[in-house]
Amino acid sequence: MALLEVENLHTYYGNIHALKGITLSVNEGEVVTLIGSNGAGKSTTLKTISGLLKPQEGTVRLAGKLLNQPAHQIAAMGVVQVPEGRRCFASLTVEENLEMGAFTRNDKPGIKEDLEKMYLLFPRLRERRVQVSGTLSGGEQQMLAMGRALMARPKVLLMDEPSMGLAPILVDGVFEVIERLHNEGTTILLVEQNARMALQVADRGYVLQTGEIVKSGTGEELQNDESIQRIYLGIH
């Protein structure tokens, strides 16, 4: 049984049929990526899994257990999202933002230990720990959003466009962290516009087109697929 199982999801925005029967799975310890053009339904898939959107049809299961609770309860169960656009609490300090990630926990020694882990993973955040997060650069805010999600000790980490709007050198840094988390056994479902980088770090991937999965395979298979190379990787 996969850790995360999504079956036949149909999600609407008003009359717009955004997801048309999405079925996918993520095994424990895997990085699985969703690639596709803008409007393909990638972010909608993550929002439906995390409970921010309610599907009209279909199911999401975590370790066999049906997820149909409100978003905050789904987060407490271990499905935690790093939102598109970072969404840090602008008026709180870096450390306060990280502590907010642990809002469902009450193990103070564990929280303190994980805070130290985040500062080891993102040394820049240690330097900025008392700085108000609204004054951070885009790259620093992305680190903070990832650290905040990890403070929840997620069973599955949902990442929505982590490289969006970042300079190329910072994009490399984000993917280095994803690889490190992967090596440590973190289960990740990654939505990413940068298909080349996403497929390099992913065990498997799914290609979305207008709300439907049109192709799936290992990261390597999709990188070597001629149509994927032509449409998403800019190789002609």
C-alpha positions as CSV (number, residue, x, y, z in Angstrom):
1,M,0.0,0.0,0.0
2,A,1.3,3.5,-0.9
3,L,1.6,6.0,1.9
4,L,-0.5,8.6,0.0
5,E,-3.2,7.4,-2.4
6,V,-5.3,9.7,-4.6
7,E,-8.1,8.1,-6.5
8,N,-10.3,9.6,-9.2
9,L,-10.3,13.2,-7.9
10,H,-12.7,15.6,-9.5
11,T,-12.4,19.2,-8.3
12,Y,-14.3,22.3,-9.5
13,Y,-13.8,26.0,-9.3
14,G,-17.5,27.1,-9.7
15,N,-18.4,25.6,-13.1
16,I,-14.8,25.0,-14.1
17,H,-13.9,21.3,-14.0
18,A,-10.3,21.7,-12.8
19,L,-9.4,18.1,-12.0
20,K,-10.9,15.4,-14.1
21,G,-10.3,12.0,-12.4
22,I,-6.7,12.4,-11.0
23,T,-5.3,9.1,-9.7
24,L,-1.8,8.9,-8.3
25,S,0.3,7.4,-5.4
26,V,3.3,8.3,-3.4
27,N,5.3,5.6,-1.6
28,E,7.0,6.1,1.7
29,G,10.4,7.8,1.2
30,E,9.7,8.7,-2.4
31,V,9.9,12.1,-4.2
32,V,7.1,12.2,-6.8
33,T,6.7,15.2,-9.0
34,L,3.8,16.7,-10.9
35,I,4.8,18.6,-14.0
36,G,2.6,20.4,-16.6
37,S,2.0,23.8,-18.0
38,N,0.3,26.7,-16.2
39,G,-3.4,25.8,-15.5
40,A,-2.8,22.1,-15.9
41,G,-4.1,21.4,-12.4
42,K,-0.9,20.8,-10.4
43,S,-1.5,23.3,-7.6
44,T,-5.2,22.3,-7.5
45,T,-4.2,18.7,-6.9
46,L,-2.1,19.7,-3.9
47,K,-4.8,21.9,-2.5
48,T,-7.4,19.1,-2.8
49,I,-5.0,16.6,-1.1
50,S,-4.4,19.1,1.8
51,G,-8.1,19.9,2.3
52,L,-7.9,23.5,1.1
53,L,-10.3,22.5,-1.7
54,K,-13.0,19.9,-1.5
55,P,-13.4,17.4,-4.3
56,Q,-16.8,16.7,-5.8
57,E,-15.7,13.1,-6.3
58,G,-12.8,10.9,-5.4
59,T,-10.8,10.0,-2.4
60,V,-7.4,10.8,-0.7
61,R,-5.9,8.3,1.7
62,L,-2.9,8.5,4.0
63,A,-1.6,5.1,5.1
64,G,-5.0,3.7,4.2
65,K,-7.0,6.2,6.2
66,L,-9.5,8.4,4.4
67,L,-8.7,12.1,4.4
68,N,-11.9,14.1,4.3
69,Q,-11.3,16.4,7.3
70,P,-10.8,20.2,7.3
71,A,-7.3,21.3,6.2
72,H,-5.9,22.0,9.8
73,Q,-6.8,18.4,10.8
74,I,-5.2,17.0,7.7
75,A,-2.1,18.9,8.5
76,A,-2.2,17.5,12.1
77,M,-2.4,14.0,10.6
78,G,0.8,14.6,8.7
79,V,0.1,16.0,5.3
80,V,1.8,19.4,5.3
81,Q,2.0,21.9,2.5
82,V,4.7,24.4,1.6
83,P,2.4,26.8,-0.2
84,E,3.1,28.6,-3.5
85,G,4.4,32.1,-2.9
86,R,5.9,31.1,0.5
87,R,3.1,32.7,2.6
88,C,5.3,33.4,5.6
89,F,3.7,35.4,8.6
90,A,5.2,38.7,7.6
91,S,4.9,40.4,11.1
92,L,6.4,37.4,13.0
93,T,10.2,36.7,13.3
94,V,11.9,33.8,11.6
95,E,11.9,31.8,14.8
96,E,8.2,32.5,15.5
97,N,7.3,31.4,12.0
98,L,9.2,28.1,12.6
99,E,7.5,27.6,15.9
100,M,4.1,28.1,14.2
101,G,4.9,25.1,12.1
102,A,4.8,23.0,15.3
103,F,1.4,24.3,16.4
104,T,-0.1,20.8,16.5
105,R,2.7,19.5,18.7
106,N,3.2,19.8,22.5
107,D,6.6,18.0,22.9
108,K,8.7,21.0,23.9
109,P,12.1,19.2,23.9
110,G,11.3,17.7,20.4
111,I,10.3,21.2,19.1
112,K,13.5,22.7,20.5
113,E,15.5,19.8,18.9
114,D,13.8,20.3,15.5
115,L,14.4,24.1,15.6
116,E,18.1,23.4,15.9
117,K,17.8,20.9,12.9
118,M,16.2,23.7,10.8
119,Y,19.0,26.0,11.7
120,L,21.5,23.4,10.6
121,L,19.6,22.7,7.4
122,F,19.2,26.5,6.7
123,P,22.1,28.3,8.3
124,R,20.9,31.6,6.9
125,L,17.7,31.3,9.1
126,R,19.9,31.1,12.2
127,E,21.5,34.4,11.2
128,R,18.0,35.9,10.7
129,R,16.2,34.2,13.6
130,V,15.0,37.5,15.3
131,Q,14.4,39.3,12.0
132,V,10.8,39.9,11.0
133,S,10.1,37.6,8.1
134,G,8.4,40.2,5.9
135,T,11.9,41.8,5.5
136,L,13.6,38.6,4.2
137,S,14.6,38.0,0.6
138,G,12.5,35.7,-1.6
139,G,15.1,32.9,-1.2
140,E,15.2,33.3,2.6
141,Q,11.4,33.2,2.7
142,Q,11.4,30.0,0.7
143,M,13.8,28.4,3.2
144,L,11.6,29.6,6.0
145,A,8.4,28.2,4.4
146,M,10.1,24.8,4.0
147,G,11.5,24.9,7.5
148,R,8.1,25.8,9.0
149,A,6.5,22.8,7.2
150,L,9.2,20.5,8.4
151,M,8.6,21.6,12.0
152,A,5.3,19.8,11.8
153,R,7.2,16.5,11.3
154,P,5.2,15.7,8.1
155,K,4.5,12.2,7.0
156,V,4.1,13.6,3.5
157,L,5.5,17.0,2.5
158,L,3.6,18.8,-0.3
159,M,5.7,21.4,-2.1
160,D,4.0,23.9,-4.4
161,E,6.4,25.6,-6.9
162,P,9.4,26.0,-4.5
163,S,11.6,27.6,-7.1
164,M,9.1,30.2,-8.4
165,G,10.5,33.7,-8.7
166,L,14.0,32.7,-7.4
167,A,17.4,33.5,-9.0
168,P,19.0,30.4,-10.6
169,I,21.6,30.1,-7.8
170,L,18.9,30.0,-5.2
171,V,16.9,27.4,-7.2
172,D,20.0,25.1,-7.0
173,G,20.0,25.6,-3.2
174,V,16.3,24.7,-2.9
175,F,16.8,21.5,-4.9
176,E,19.9,20.6,-2.9
177,V,17.6,20.7,0.2
178,I,15.0,18.6,-1.5
179,E,17.7,16.0,-2.3
180,R,19.0,16.1,1.2
181,L,15.4,15.6,2.6
182,H,15.0,12.7,0.1
183,N,18.2,11.1,1.3
184,E,16.9,11.4,4.9
185,G,13.7,9.5,3.9
186,T,11.2,12.4,3.8
187,T,8.2,11.6,1.5
188,I,7.6,14.5,-0.9
189,L,5.0,15.3,-3.5
190,L,6.5,18.1,-5.6
191,V,4.7,20.5,-8.0
192,E,7.3,22.4,-10.0
193,Q,7.4,24.5,-13.1
194,N,11.1,23.7,-13.6
195,A,10.5,20.3,-15.0
196,R,14.2,19.6,-15.7
197,M,15.2,20.0,-12.0
198,A,12.1,18.3,-10.7
199,L,12.6,15.2,-12.8
200,Q,16.3,15.0,-11.8
201,V,15.4,14.8,-8.1
202,A,12.2,12.7,-8.5
203,D,11.9,8.9,-8.2
204,R,8.7,9.1,-10.3
205,G,6.6,11.7,-12.0
206,Y,3.2,12.4,-13.5
207,V,2.4,14.8,-16.4
208,L,-0.8,16.8,-16.0
209,Q,-2.6,18.4,-18.9
210,T,-5.9,20.3,-18.5
211,G,-6.8,18.5,-15.3
212,E,-5.9,14.9,-16.4
213,I,-2.8,12.7,-16.1
214,V,-1.5,12.0,-19.6
215,K,1.7,10.3,-18.8
216,S,3.6,8.8,-15.8
217,G,6.9,7.0,-15.2
218,T,10.2,7.2,-13.4
219,G,12.1,10.5,-13.3
220,E,14.6,9.0,-15.8
221,E,11.9,7.7,-18.2
222,L,10.2,11.0,-18.3
223,Q,13.5,12.9,-18.8
224,N,14.2,10.6,-21.8
225,D,10.7,10.8,-23.3
226,E,10.9,12.8,-26.6
227,S,7.5,14.5,-26.2
228,I,8.4,15.6,-22.6
229,Q,11.8,16.9,-23.8
230,R,10.2,18.9,-26.6
231,I,7.3,20.3,-24.5
232,Y,8.7,20.8,-21.0
233,L,12.5,20.6,-21.2
234,G,13.1,22.8,-24.3
235,I,15.0,20.0,-26.1
236,H,14.2,19.8,-29.8
